Amino acid sequence: METSDYNGDKLIDYTAFLSATVDLHSYLNESKLLAVFRQFDTDNSGSLTCENIHLAMQKLGYEVPISEIQAIISNVDENGDGNISYEEFKKMFEGK
């Protein structure tokens, strides 16, 4: 409440309420996305390798060919390290 009370009057007006709601909505989406990323980061390295994604998909009951996973990584991997960082993962889901 204190962070949403911009003028210090101990009341939250409609604009402040909307702002706080948008921030909460963004946080919830971010936390869910991070949870999914962590599910795929099977070795807790902080990035997704081809092996991580393959193993995670198998645990979900899907057999995805390595070649398809490699294609996904090459399309998303902006820094060229052969892995998907959380930021790259996030951009992928944001459609960027």
Backbone as XML, in Angstrom:
<?xml version="1.0"?>
<chain id="A" units="angstrom">
  <residue number="1" name="MET">
    <atom name="N" x="0.825" y="-1.191" z="0.000"/>
    <atom name="CA" x="0.000" y="0.000" z="0.000"/>
    <atom name="C" x="0.870" y="1.256" z="0.000"/>
  </residue>
  <residue number="2" name="GLU">
    <atom name="N" x="1.923" y="1.226" z="0.790"/>
    <atom name="CA" x="2.750" y="2.423" z="0.892"/>
    <atom name="C" x="3.357" y="2.812" z="-0.448"/>
  </residue>
  <residue number="3" name="THR">
    <atom name="N" x="3.757" y="1.837" z="-1.248"/>
    <atom name="CA" x="4.357" y="2.170" z="-2.540"/>
    <atom name="C" x="3.329" y="2.691" z="-3.532"/>
  </residue>
  <residue number="4" name="SER">
    <atom name="N" x="2.040" y="2.397" z="-3.304"/>
    <atom name="CA" x="0.988" y="2.878" z="-4.198"/>
    <atom name="C" x="0.379" y="4.199" z="-3.735"/>
  </residue>
  <residue number="5" name="ASP">
    <atom name="N" x="0.680" y="4.628" z="-2.515"/>
    <atom name="CA" x="0.163" y="5.878" z="-1.968"/>
    <atom name="C" x="1.119" y="6.999" z="-2.360"/>
  </residue>
  <residue number="6" name="TYR">
    <atom name="N" x="0.978" y="7.474" z="-3.601"/>
    <atom name="CA" x="1.932" y="8.426" z="-4.164"/>
    <atom name="C" x="1.945" y="9.779" z="-3.467"/>
  </residue>
  <residue number="7" name="ASN">
    <atom name="N" x="0.803" y="10.227" z="-2.954"/>
    <atom name="CA" x="0.780" y="11.553" z="-2.333"/>
    <atom name="C" x="0.812" y="11.509" z="-0.811"/>
  </residue>
  <residue number="8" name="GLY">
    <atom name="N" x="0.911" y="10.320" z="-0.204"/>
    <atom name="CA" x="1.080" y="10.190" z="1.231"/>
    <atom name="C" x="-0.157" y="10.446" z="2.069"/>
  </residue>
  <residue number="9" name="ASP">
    <atom name="N" x="-1.345" y="10.405" z="1.478"/>
    <atom name="CA" x="-2.561" y="10.692" z="2.237"/>
    <atom name="C" x="-3.213" y="9.444" z="2.840"/>
  </residue>
  <residue number="10" name="LYS">
    <atom name="N" x="-2.515" y="8.303" z="2.784"/>
    <atom name="CA" x="-3.000" y="7.027" z="3.322"/>
    <atom name="C" x="-4.228" y="6.491" z="2.581"/>
  </residue>
  <residue number="11" name="LEU">
    <atom name="N" x="-4.477" y="7.040" z="1.399"/>
    <atom name="CA" x="-5.569" y="6.579" z="0.549"/>
    <atom name="C" x="-4.991" y="6.216" z="-0.813"/>
  </residue>
  <residue number="12" name="ILE">
    <atom name="N" x="-5.640" y="5.275" z="-1.457"/>
    <atom name="CA" x="-5.211" y="4.909" z="-2.810"/>
    <atom name="C" x="-6.327" y="5.300" z="-3.757"/>
  </residue>
  <residue number="13" name="ASP">
    <atom name="N" x="-6.008" y="6.230" z="-4.657"/>
    <atom name="CA" x="-7.020" y="6.635" z="-5.619"/>
    <atom name="C" x="-7.072" y="5.634" z="-6.776"/>
  </residue>
  <residue number="14" name="TYR">
    <atom name="N" x="-8.004" y="5.850" z="-7.664"/>
    <atom name="CA" x="-8.236" y="4.916" z="-8.757"/>
    <atom name="C" x="-6.989" y="4.729" z="-9.614"/>
  </residue>
  <residue number="15" name="THR">
    <atom name="N" x="-6.296" y="5.810" z="-9.927"/>
    <atom name="CA" x="-5.086" y="5.731" z="-10.750"/>
    <atom name="C" x="-4.005" y="4.915" z="-10.050"/>
  </residue>
  <residue number="16" name="ALA">
    <atom name="N" x="-3.834" y="5.139" z="-8.763"/>
    <atom name="CA" x="-2.839" y="4.384" z="-8.002"/>
    <atom name="C" x="-3.223" y="2.907" z="-7.938"/>
  </residue>
  <residue number="17" name="PHE">
    <atom name="N" x="-4.518" y="2.643" z="-7.774"/>
    <atom name="CA" x="-4.999" y="1.262" z="-7.739"/>
    <atom name="C" x="-4.706" y="0.564" z="-9.059"/>
  </residue>
  <residue number="18" name="LEU">
    <atom name="N" x="-5.030" y="1.227" z="-10.160"/>
    <atom name="CA" x="-4.751" y="0.633" z="-11.476"/>
    <atom name="C" x="-3.264" y="0.390" z="-11.667"/>
  </residue>
  <residue number="19" name="SER">
    <atom name="N" x="-2.461" y="1.331" z="-11.256"/>
    <atom name="CA" x="-1.013" y="1.188" z="-11.375"/>
    <atom name="C" x="-0.512" y="-0.012" z="-10.583"/>
  </residue>
  <residue number="20" name="ALA">
    <atom name="N" x="-0.996" y="-0.152" z="-9.351"/>
    <atom name="CA" x="-0.585" y="-1.280" z="-8.509"/>
    <atom name="C" x="-1.053" y="-2.600" z="-9.112"/>
  </residue>
  <residue number="21" name="THR">
    <atom name="N" x="-2.254" y="-2.608" z="-9.677"/>
    <atom name="CA" x="-2.794" y="-3.818" z="-10.300"/>
    <atom name="C" x="-1.963" y="-4.221" z="-11.510"/>
  </residue>
  <residue number="22" name="VAL">
    <atom name="N" x="-1.596" y="-3.258" z="-12.321"/>
    <atom name="CA" x="-0.771" y="-3.543" z="-13.497"/>
    <atom name="C" x="0.575" y="-4.093" z="-13.053"/>
  </residue>
  <residue number="23" name="ASP">
    <atom name="N" x="1.173" y="-3.501" z="-12.027"/>
    <atom name="CA" x="2.448" y="-3.994" z="-11.519"/>
    <atom name="C" x="2.311" y="-5.421" z="-11.006"/>
  </residue>
  <residue number="24" name="LEU">
    <atom name="N" x="1.241" y="-5.723" z="-10.286"/>
    <atom name="CA" x="1.010" y="-7.064" z="-9.765"/>
    <atom name="C" x="0.815" y="-8.054" z="-10.909"/>
  </residue>
  <residue number="25" name="HIS">
    <atom name="N" x="0.025" y="-7.669" z="-11.905"/>
    <atom name="CA" x="-0.200" y="-8.524" z="-13.067"/>
    <atom name="C" x="1.121" y="-8.835" z="-13.765"/>
  </residue>
  <residue number="26" name="SER">
    <atom name="N" x="1.954" y="-7.827" z="-13.917"/>
    <atom name="CA" x="3.266" y="-8.020" z="-14.540"/>
    <atom name="C" x="4.119" y="-8.965" z="-13.709"/>
  </residue>
  <residue number="27" name="TYR">
    <atom name="N" x="4.089" y="-8.804" z="-12.398"/>
    <atom name="CA" x="4.867" y="-9.667" z="-11.516"/>
    <atom name="C" x="4.413" y="-11.119" z="-11.609"/>
  </residue>
  <residue number="28" name="LEU">
    <atom name="N" x="3.102" y="-11.317" z="-11.604"/>
    <atom name="CA" x="2.591" y="-12.676" z="-11.670"/>
    <atom name="C" x="2.987" y="-13.346" z="-12.973"/>
  </residue>
  <residue number="29" name="ASN">
    <atom name="N" x="2.916" y="-12.615" z="-14.063"/>
    <atom name="CA" x="3.340" y="-13.180" z="-15.334"/>
    <atom name="C" x="4.818" y="-13.492" z="-15.316"/>
  </residue>
  <residue number="30" name="GLU">
    <atom name="N" x="5.599" y="-12.580" z="-14.771"/>
    <atom name="CA" x="7.045" y="-12.767" z="-14.682"/>
    <atom name="C" x="7.378" y="-13.981" z="-13.815"/>
  </residue>
  <residue number="31" name="SER">
    <atom name="N" x="6.694" y="-14.114" z="-12.683"/>
    <atom name="CA" x="6.995" y="-15.231" z="-11.794"/>
    <atom name="C" x="6.602" y="-16.567" z="-12.424"/>
  </residue>
  <residue number="32" name="LYS">
    <atom name="N" x="5.506" y="-16.588" z="-13.155"/>
    <atom name="CA" x="5.098" y="-17.816" z="-13.843"/>
    <atom name="C" x="6.099" y="-18.185" z="-14.923"/>
  </residue>
  <residue number="33" name="LEU">
    <atom name="N" x="6.535" y="-17.193" z="-15.675"/>
    <atom name="CA" x="7.503" y="-17.442" z="-16.739"/>
    <atom name="C" x="8.819" y="-17.949" z="-16.159"/>
  </residue>
  <residue number="34" name="LEU">
    <atom name="N" x="9.245" y="-17.364" z="-15.059"/>
    <atom name="CA" x="10.468" y="-17.819" z="-14.404"/>
    <atom name="C" x="10.317" y="-19.252" z="-13.896"/>
  </residue>
  <residue number="35" name="ALA">
    <atom name="N" x="9.141" y="-19.593" z="-13.390"/>
    <atom name="CA" x="8.895" y="-20.968" z="-12.933"/>
    <atom name="C" x="8.996" y="-21.953" z="-14.095"/>
  </residue>
  <residue number="36" name="VAL">
    <atom name="N" x="8.460" y="-21.585" z="-15.251"/>
    <atom name="CA" x="8.561" y="-22.454" z="-16.429"/>
    <atom name="C" x="10.020" y="-22.591" z="-16.848"/>
  </residue>
  <residue number="37" name="PHE">
    <atom name="N" x="10.742" y="-21.476" z="-16.863"/>
    <atom name="CA" x="12.159" y="-21.514" z="-17.221"/>
    <atom name="C" x="12.914" y="-22.461" z="-16.300"/>
  </residue>
  <residue number="38" name="ARG">
    <atom name="N" x="12.642" y="-22.379" z="-15.015"/>
    <atom name="CA" x="13.323" y="-23.243" z="-14.048"/>
    <atom name="C" x="12.977" y="-24.715" z="-14.244"/>
  </residue>
  <residue number="39" name="GLN">
    <atom name="N" x="11.757" y="-24.996" z="-14.696"/>
    <atom name="CA" x="11.372" y="-26.371" z="-14.994"/>
    <atom name="C" x="12.221" y="-26.935" z="-16.134"/>
  </residue>
  <residue number="40" name="PHE">
    <atom name="N" x="12.533" y="-26.082" z="-17.106"/>
    <atom name="CA" x="13.338" y="-26.516" z="-18.250"/>
    <atom name="C" x="14.834" y="-26.508" z="-17.939"/>
  </residue>
  <residue number="41" name="ASP">
    <atom name="N" x="15.244" y="-25.721" z="-16.967"/>
    <atom name="CA" x="16.660" y="-25.647" z="-16.573"/>
    <atom name="C" x="16.958" y="-26.818" z="-15.637"/>
  </residue>
  <residue number="42" name="THR">
    <atom name="N" x="17.001" y="-28.018" z="-16.200"/>
    <atom name="CA" x="17.077" y="-29.253" z="-15.414"/>
    <atom name="C" x="18.374" y="-29.396" z="-14.627"/>
  </residue>
  <residue number="43" name="ASP">
    <atom name="N" x="19.435" y="-28.675" z="-15.015"/>
    <atom name="CA" x="20.697" y="-28.764" z="-14.277"/>
    <atom name="C" x="20.982" y="-27.507" z="-13.448"/>
  </residue>
  <residue number="44" name="ASN">
    <atom name="N" x="19.980" y="-26.614" z="-13.358"/>
    <atom name="CA" x="20.091" y="-25.381" z="-12.560"/>
    <atom name="C" x="21.296" y="-24.526" z="-12.933"/>
  </residue>
  <residue number="45" name="SER">
    <atom name="N" x="21.610" y="-24.483" z="-14.221"/>
    <atom name="CA" x="22.769" y="-23.715" z="-14.682"/>
    <atom name="C" x="22.445" y="-22.254" z="-14.963"/>
  </residue>
  <residue number="46" name="GLY">
    <atom name="N" x="21.165" y="-21.924" z="-15.048"/>
    <atom name="CA" x="20.776" y="-20.550" z="-15.361"/>
    <atom name="C" x="20.576" y="-20.306" z="-16.841"/>
  </residue>
  <residue number="47" name="SER">
    <atom name="N" x="20.776" y="-21.331" z="-17.646"/>
    <atom name="CA" x="20.498" y="-21.235" z="-19.076"/>
    <atom name="C" x="20.007" y="-22.588" z="-19.570"/>
  </residue>
  <residue number="48" name="LEU">
    <atom name="N" x="19.325" y="-22.566" z="-20.697"/>
    <atom name="CA" x="18.759" y="-23.788" z="-21.247"/>
    <atom name="C" x="19.625" y="-24.310" z="-22.380"/>
  </residue>
  <residue number="49" name="THR">
    <atom name="N" x="20.045" y="-25.547" z="-22.243"/>
    <atom name="CA" x="20.798" y="-26.213" z="-23.302"/>
    <atom name="C" x="19.841" y="-27.109" z="-24.087"/>
  </residue>
  <residue number="50" name="CYS">
    <atom name="N" x="20.323" y="-27.622" z="-25.173"/>
    <atom name="CA" x="19.545" y="-28.566" z="-25.966"/>
    <atom name="C" x="19.152" y="-29.763" z="-25.101"/>
  </residue>
  <residue number="51" name="GLU">
    <atom name="N" x="20.086" y="-30.238" z="-24.300"/>
    <atom name="CA" x="19.835" y="-31.387" z="-23.437"/>
    <atom name="C" x="18.771" y="-31.072" z="-22.383"/>
  </residue>
  <residue number="52" name="ASN">
    <atom name="N" x="18.836" y="-29.855" z="-21.801"/>
    <atom name="CA" x="17.831" y="-29.444" z="-20.808"/>
    <atom name="C" x="16.429" y="-29.502" z="-21.403"/>
  </residue>
  <residue number="53" name="ILE">
    <atom name="N" x="16.282" y="-28.916" z="-22.568"/>
    <atom name="CA" x="14.963" y="-28.839" z="-23.197"/>
    <atom name="C" x="14.474" y="-30.239" z="-23.565"/>
  </residue>
  <residue number="54" name="HIS">
    <atom name="N" x="15.369" y="-31.040" z="-24.099"/>
    <atom name="CA" x="15.006" y="-32.407" z="-24.487"/>
    <atom name="C" x="14.531" y="-33.204" z="-23.270"/>
  </residue>
  <residue number="55" name="LEU">
    <atom name="N" x="15.257" y="-33.125" z="-22.172"/>
    <atom name="CA" x="14.898" y="-33.838" z="-20.952"/>
    <atom name="C" x="13.574" y="-33.332" z="-20.377"/>
  </residue>
  <residue number="56" name="ALA">
    <atom name="N" x="13.403" y="-32.021" z="-20.343"/>
    <atom name="CA" x="12.164" y="-31.450" z="-19.808"/>
    <atom name="C" x="10.965" y="-31.870" z="-20.647"/>
  </residue>
  <residue number="57" name="MET">
    <atom name="N" x="11.119" y="-31.876" z="-21.949"/>
    <atom name="CA" x="10.018" y="-32.292" z="-22.825"/>
    <atom name="C" x="9.695" y="-33.769" z="-22.630"/>
  </residue>
  <residue number="58" name="GLN">
    <atom name="N" x="10.713" y="-34.588" z="-22.442"/>
    <atom name="CA" x="10.476" y="-36.010" z="-22.166"/>
    <atom name="C" x="9.689" y="-36.184" z="-20.870"/>
  </residue>
  <residue number="59" name="LYS">
    <atom name="N" x="10.045" y="-35.406" z="-19.842"/>
    <atom name="CA" x="9.327" y="-35.489" z="-18.566"/>
    <atom name="C" x="7.866" y="-35.088" z="-18.725"/>
  </residue>
  <residue number="60" name="LEU">
    <atom name="N" x="7.596" y="-34.226" z="-19.702"/>
    <atom name="CA" x="6.226" y="-33.805" z="-19.968"/>
    <atom name="C" x="5.495" y="-34.780" z="-20.893"/>
  </residue>
  <residue number="61" name="GLY">
    <atom name="N" x="6.220" y="-35.798" z="-21.363"/>
    <atom name="CA" x="5.609" y="-36.815" z="-22.205"/>
    <atom name="C" x="5.728" y="-36.574" z="-23.694"/>
  </residue>
  <residue number="62" name="TYR">
    <atom name="N" x="6.635" y="-35.670" z="-24.091"/>
    <atom name="CA" x="6.817" y="-35.354" z="-25.503"/>
    <atom name="C" x="8.211" y="-35.768" z="-25.953"/>
  </residue>
  <residue number="63" name="GLU">
    <atom name="N" x="8.274" y="-36.351" z="-27.124"/>
    <atom name="CA" x="9.565" y="-36.691" z="-27.713"/>
    <atom name="C" x="9.813" y="-35.724" z="-28.869"/>
  </residue>
  <residue number="64" name="VAL">
    <atom name="N" x="10.636" y="-34.718" z="-28.599"/>
    <atom name="CA" x="10.937" y="-33.690" z="-29.596"/>
    <atom name="C" x="12.312" y="-33.993" z="-30.180"/>
  </residue>
  <residue number="65" name="PRO">
    <atom name="N" x="12.415" y="-34.077" z="-31.501"/>
    <atom name="CA" x="13.717" y="-34.349" z="-32.116"/>
    <atom name="C" x="14.746" y="-33.274" z="-31.753"/>
  </residue>
  <residue number="66" name="ILE">
    <atom name="N" x="15.962" y="-33.714" z="-31.513"/>
    <atom name="CA" x="17.054" y="-32.800" z="-31.172"/>
    <atom name="C" x="17.193" y="-31.705" z="-32.230"/>
  </residue>
  <residue number="67" name="SER">
    <atom name="N" x="17.000" y="-32.056" z="-33.493"/>
    <atom name="CA" x="17.137" y="-31.068" z="-34.570"/>
    <atom name="C" x="16.136" y="-29.925" z="-34.418"/>
  </residue>
  <residue number="68" name="GLU">
    <atom name="N" x="14.931" y="-30.222" z="-33.946"/>
    <atom name="CA" x="13.939" y="-29.172" z="-33.727"/>
    <atom name="C" x="14.335" y="-28.272" z="-32.557"/>
  </residue>
  <residue number="69" name="ILE">
    <atom name="N" x="14.861" y="-28.886" z="-31.513"/>
    <atom name="CA" x="15.309" y="-28.107" z="-30.356"/>
    <atom name="C" x="16.479" y="-27.213" z="-30.750"/>
  </residue>
  <residue number="70" name="GLN">
    <atom name="N" x="17.403" y="-27.733" z="-31.535"/>
    <atom name="CA" x="18.538" y="-26.939" z="-32.002"/>
    <atom name="C" x="18.069" y="-25.765" z="-32.855"/>
  </residue>
  <residue number="71" name="ALA">
    <atom name="N" x="17.042" y="-25.983" z="-33.666"/>
    <atom name="CA" x="16.498" y="-24.895" z="-34.491"/>
    <atom name="C" x="15.882" y="-23.808" z="-33.617"/>
  </residue>
  <residue number="72" name="ILE">
    <atom name="N" x="15.168" y="-24.227" z="-32.576"/>
    <atom name="CA" x="14.580" y="-23.249" z="-31.653"/>
    <atom name="C" x="15.684" y="-22.431" z="-30.987"/>
  </residue>
  <residue number="73" name="ILE">
    <atom name="N" x="16.698" y="-23.120" z="-30.500"/>
    <atom name="CA" x="17.800" y="-22.424" z="-29.828"/>
    <atom name="C" x="18.473" y="-21.441" z="-30.778"/>
  </residue>
  <residue number="74" name="SER">
    <atom name="N" x="18.735" y="-21.855" z="-32.007"/>
    <atom name="CA" x="19.420" y="-20.956" z="-32.946"/>
    <atom name="C" x="18.578" y="-19.731" z="-33.280"/>
  </residue>
  <residue number="75" name="ASN">
    <atom name="N" x="17.243" y="-19.869" z="-33.232"/>
    <atom name="CA" x="16.370" y="-18.720" z="-33.501"/>
    <atom name="C" x="16.279" y="-17.758" z="-32.325"/>
  </residue>
  <residue number="76" name="VAL">
    <atom name="N" x="16.502" y="-18.260" z="-31.120"/>
    <atom name="CA" x="16.310" y="-17.460" z="-29.912"/>
    <atom name="C" x="17.631" y="-16.957" z="-29.329"/>
  </residue>
  <residue number="77" name="ASP">
    <atom name="N" x="18.694" y="-17.680" z="-29.562"/>
    <atom name="CA" x="20.005" y="-17.394" z="-28.961"/>
    <atom name="C" x="20.623" y="-16.130" z="-29.557"/>
  </residue>
  <residue number="78" name="GLU">
    <atom name="N" x="20.418" y="-15.013" z="-28.876"/>
    <atom name="CA" x="20.913" y="-13.728" z="-29.377"/>
    <atom name="C" x="22.417" y="-13.538" z="-29.210"/>
  </residue>
  <residue number="79" name="ASN">
    <atom name="N" x="22.985" y="-14.092" z="-28.136"/>
    <atom name="CA" x="24.404" y="-13.855" z="-27.877"/>
    <atom name="C" x="25.308" y="-14.933" z="-28.469"/>
  </residue>
  <residue number="80" name="GLY">
    <atom name="N" x="24.726" y="-15.942" z="-29.105"/>
    <atom name="CA" x="25.504" y="-16.950" z="-29.821"/>
    <atom name="C" x="26.243" y="-17.947" z="-28.955"/>
  </residue>
  <residue number="81" name="ASP">
    <atom name="N" x="25.806" y="-18.122" z="-27.693"/>
    <atom name="CA" x="26.509" y="-19.063" z="-26.818"/>
    <atom name="C" x="25.971" y="-20.487" z="-26.915"/>
  </residue>
  <residue number="82" name="GLY">
    <atom name="N" x="24.951" y="-20.702" z="-27.752"/>
    <atom name="CA" x="24.398" y="-22.035" z="-27.929"/>
    <atom name="C" x="23.379" y="-22.432" z="-26.885"/>
  </residue>
  <residue number="83" name="ASN">
    <atom name="N" x="23.035" y="-21.522" z="-25.994"/>
    <atom name="CA" x="22.067" y="-21.760" z="-24.927"/>
    <atom name="C" x="21.013" y="-20.673" z="-24.967"/>
  </residue>
  <residue number="84" name="ILE">
    <atom name="N" x="19.956" y="-20.865" z="-24.183"/>
    <atom name="CA" x="18.925" y="-19.840" z="-24.051"/>
    <atom name="C" x="18.968" y="-19.306" z="-22.621"/>
  </residue>
  <residue number="85" name="SER">
    <atom name="N" x="19.304" y="-18.038" z="-22.475"/>
    <atom name="CA" x="19.292" y="-17.396" z="-21.160"/>
    <atom name="C" x="17.846" y="-17.074" z="-20.791"/>
  </residue>
  <residue number="86" name="TYR">
    <atom name="N" x="17.638" y="-16.688" z="-19.538"/>
    <atom name="CA" x="16.284" y="-16.330" z="-19.122"/>
    <atom name="C" x="15.774" y="-15.144" z="-19.936"/>
  </residue>
  <residue number="87" name="GLU">
    <atom name="N" x="16.633" y="-14.159" z="-20.173"/>
    <atom name="CA" x="16.205" y="-12.986" z="-20.946"/>
    <atom name="C" x="15.810" y="-13.372" z="-22.367"/>
  </residue>
  <residue number="88" name="GLU">
    <atom name="N" x="16.557" y="-14.277" z="-22.983"/>
    <atom name="CA" x="16.215" y="-14.752" z="-24.325"/>
    <atom name="C" x="14.907" y="-15.538" z="-24.296"/>
  </residue>
  <residue number="89" name="PHE">
    <atom name="N" x="14.721" y="-16.348" z="-23.262"/>
    <atom name="CA" x="13.501" y="-17.130" z="-23.065"/>
    <atom name="C" x="12.306" y="-16.195" z="-22.927"/>
  </residue>
  <residue number="90" name="LYS">
    <atom name="N" x="12.478" y="-15.170" z="-22.130"/>
    <atom name="CA" x="11.420" y="-14.195" z="-21.888"/>
    <atom name="C" x="11.041" y="-13.484" z="-23.186"/>
  </residue>
  <residue number="91" name="LYS">
    <atom name="N" x="12.037" y="-13.074" z="-23.959"/>
    <atom name="CA" x="11.769" y="-12.407" z="-25.229"/>
    <atom name="C" x="11.023" y="-13.333" z="-26.190"/>
  </residue>
  <residue number="92" name="MET">
    <atom name="N" x="11.362" y="-14.605" z="-26.164"/>
    <atom name="CA" x="10.698" y="-15.576" z="-27.018"/>
    <atom name="C" x="9.201" y="-15.602" z="-26.705"/>
  </residue>
  <residue number="93" name="PHE">
    <atom name="N" x="8.847" y="-15.606" z="-25.426"/>
    <atom name="CA" x="7.451" y="-15.661" z="-25.035"/>
    <atom name="C" x="6.744" y="-14.332" z="-25.213"/>
  </residue>
  <residue number="94" name="GLU">
    <atom name="N" x="7.485" y="-13.245" z="-25.233"/>
    <atom name="CA" x="6.897" y="-11.938" z="-25.468"/>
    <atom name="C" x="6.740" y="-11.666" z="-26.964"/>
  </residue>
  <residue number="95" name="GLY">
    <atom name="N" x="7.260" y="-12.589" z="-27.780"/>
    <atom name="CA" x="7.158" y="-12.432" z="-29.222"/>
    <atom name="C" x="8.133" y="-11.438" z="-29.793"/>
  </residue>
  <residue number="96" name="LYS">
    <atom name="N" x="9.242" y="-11.199" z="-29.103"/>
    <atom name="CA" x="10.245" y="-10.240" z="-29.575"/>
    <atom name="C" x="11.365" y="-10.936" z="-30.289"/>
  </residue>
</chain>
